[in-house]
């Protein structure tokens, strides 16, 4: 079973946006709720077998009590043992099913993760931050190779999105005043539910405890009935939708206590996940470390629109740090308190979401997981993007275009296309204002991880900031010639309304003015025929009686010279750290050393992301070879190829192993003063080239101007045995 | 007068480090304290002339009172008017001197700055952050062209420093736990002195108010005596050294009040400049937004040293956001609350600070401003770097190497070498532990701005973290063969000490063990001759009597296999935002439009930093030309040249003006389907090249493979008149 529900999206980014929309009611979640049939039948068989064991044990006891013949008793015991063996076998099968696909899958995933992470930490891809002060949960440094990979990924992101699409990149501060995040909804709603150990005050995320409890039961306690198992799975599936009260009730019902102390827990209450601070010395201007970079773009919409010549569509982009004060970070590098986001806000006319370059990506095919497939319990399947948009599975061309571009971005980085899928948000996952939303999910040892969210957020964000700031964030479409339009005019007669409703007059006026066209025309008809009509004012929570004298409703013809509208925004949002971590897992493999006595670690990074592109090894420590190495190094520098010379006397095999572990794609070994070998990391193939050519061959392959296969067929091969030792 | 003292270095970064060391006493600061002689003599002349005017006015009044003859009175009035005219003329001269070199220098600087900043804001190089919510002082966004410039500067920094020197780049979080910043000294000492309006509570930086008062007096009040003027200048010069009490006393003495309300002010008190927050939900783990990136490197020293094969020297580098909660940010883009730092920590054996590549930079010559020149009131002068190091002006080769590399970095970005100087810290400016410190200062409209600090900080930082974390941050030098060393051994006899000092025993033991060699050997001699000795225990604040039986002091010979030591660190620290702002000022100029009727703005960015490298203009709106433009655009994209097509029907002259304002170096105008023109921004020279060649010519000049002069002499010229209109 894939624990999808345990993986919340890109930090709280989507979780929050999602929470705004979610109605807190139980609902079906067929994809996860449906128990795999093999598991259900195994649980049933196991429970029958247990009954059989119990019955047979009673039978043995009865025979003994009745002092039956030894042969008879022995036969009964033998039968009992047989049943026990059968039961154990079923237990083993069930254990395999509940802990992951195919036997000890979970165990494999766990040990695979351990192997990757050991290599990553040993080679300083990551370092737990402030380690000498015992670190801080959820904070990690990128060490030298990690930092190089990150900067390569970001450079490629800029190339692939910003430059390719002429996006307007901006760079806004992390420190953000409260007003901005109040408008965006973060101050009020960017929360997780927390419980406290009632005696020690230790804090826990409430849903984590409930989740752990259910998973523990499902995975470790094989004796639970299939009904109970189904219940726990249901709870896991709807976890994100539970209100504080519902979560608290479940925690009480299951008797969940503080994991460290077994003390009772407080009721769940919301904890805001933003790091709070204070701007300036007065203490009067509260601020937060931004939880996402998007808001910096939205508040600049007016200037950016002007910069773009007052034309739509255009996209703005931002790369930067974002912060979330997680209650108790888990999942290592996937759930951190500070991380790099790369976000795009593509502003588009809501009436025209076509994209001129959609044809460039329409023929791509990849794993998609539309809403319907999820609801009907099916799996993700390969769908041509053009078809998905044509059939309306993907809401519009622009959204489709970005899905395609994200696919190209991730696979070019080295993400395995078979472990990448685009999953559409279910209706209940999506914010009420969102038109459509797809997550690029990458499969890792933790399950499917949401790494990129691609959402059509309609006009929500610009609306919110327009309202709170008073600055209209709108676009204009000038008509070639003025158009005559019929406009609904609702004119409440304030004097009459004031007399009738006194203090509530304002609520009634606002409700009248807010009527949609259909409703207003119905009221007009009713007033004309009956002279009065019942009207529900939601801010008063009751009906009022509107008379004909109180409001004039009419349709008037007007000449309009332009259309003023709030643009829709389509937002691809990239969790860079998550992508990099998944990339590490997808790139990692082990292979036996030459002697076969140890397993060597390799990262198969494409040159694009490799922390350095090439190493230069003088075969033995000698002045001449080192001189050649320096000459080659100089040409590599001139060609802009990052590289490193290793003149240690270590065996060449060990030096190869060392750089394979860093994912360096090519190694140049200097074993003569005229020609050298170039070794490719994954095939371990080696060619001989002249000293003069070495740098340019590496450059060509690194820059993608030629393939290794092409190089391999051009140059003489080098017997690997020589150099590998 | 250059208001150097009003420009504090790179935010509080250096200021703080400097404060640790400064002794708070008045001292001479000759460079600033010495009043320019012309000013002094003008003040004296003015004051004499004023006396003459007063005397003559009295004479006139006396004549009138005495009813003297009209001719006599008229003559006296004429003489008075003559004196007044002479006085006005002196005033004008003095005004010119005090407000800046050469007449209305300050005014010029002010209006120049206004012109640059108008262009920068209009073209969205910068945007005041959160503008629609009225912004926040000290927070700015980089808009699209500013963001592109910034990312070019950072890419070049990475190329020029990290890749060139094989530095270990790391990327640490901004959120930092208190322990780290306690150890570094920031929690206790990273403060500015603040005063509050006693009625409204508005906060001000105390030194700002005093500084404003002195400057105002010096510049606006021409009647003050030259003694008083000298006093104000002295105060300005020693401002940074004043204690809270001294600052408060001056504020009282001068009767300085709150500028907005004229209310009285509180006494000055320290305000910590770090943004404070809380990590995790418990509220028990205080954290801060890092005030510099350096600490992230220091705490990782052990891992980085290991990563480097346990070898010195090596350098680590980090680019990232840093935060300072300024009391009241001024100086626009130079003093902000969040900014990007790029810092290098080069770790080196304190016994060998030579640098293998120093010869590469030894021949560079540029403006240097050594301590002696500053103390003796001289100016910065051009000194060959090799000479500065050879003569010991610059402490060591490694420091010198980085000074040279910084010079190359800044000038290649486009910083004017005549407005760049390296100023050595005065003895009282430098931290006590620092061996030497030089600031790269760039002259801008605000005066000389410290943009890069290059300091030899000795072992201070690693020592501090070793002490607080308990993890030894040290390096090892293995000896080829063991060395015999004499070691001082101090062995307190605890039993005897315990009997003698009881509860104070521990203090005495620690004091004994802490003795330096000289002191210990003196004690040994005294004990041997007298049997006892008075010994000052500072933690007890008194002398105690040490007897011979209480301590054994000896020198022992030991074999040592390695030397264990704390490396020195040489730290070049770059304020990226300040460098970029100065670069904008140095790159900006105005030139008349073709018709001469308006002034056009130009940024003469080198291609390296230009936000985009090239624009493509179809001369007129037509299908064919747009097609050619698209073909060229495609080749430019393939060559990795960032560019933009402008197909608006605007006149070509206007389109040139528009891109000149963004500093785009080249413009390709499509005026036929076979060949096009390429225009260079500053010369406005145009050449004709074939459509096929256009992209590669631009690429070659952009990448520095050929110069514009070379291109100009190769291709046919195009009469500029045609295309400019």
Interface residues (C-beta under 8 A of the other chain):
Chain A: X123 X124 X127 X129 X130 X131 X132 X133 X136 X137 X139 X140 X141 X142 X143 X144 X146 X147 X148 X150 X151 X155 X158 X163 X164 X166 X168 X169 X170 X171 X172 X173 X174 X175 X176 X177 X179 X180 X194 X201 X202 X203 X271 X275 X276 X277 X278 X279 X280 X281 X282 X285 X287 X289 X296 X299 X300 X302 X303 X304 X307 X309 X321 X323 X325 X326 X327 X328 X337 X338 X465 X468 X469 X471 X473 X637 X642 X644 X648
Chain B: X123 X124 X127 X129 X130 X131 X132 X133 X136 X137 X139 X140 X141 X142 X143 X144 X146 X147 X148 X150 X151 X155 X158 X163 X164 X166 X168 X169 X170 X171 X172 X173 X174 X175 X176 X177 X179 X180 X194 X201 X202 X203 X271 X275 X276 X277 X278 X279 X280 X281 X282 X285 X287 X289 X296 X299 X300 X302 X303 X304 X307 X309 X321 X323 X325 X326 X327 X328 X337 X338 X465 X468 X469 X471 X473 X637 X642 X644 X648
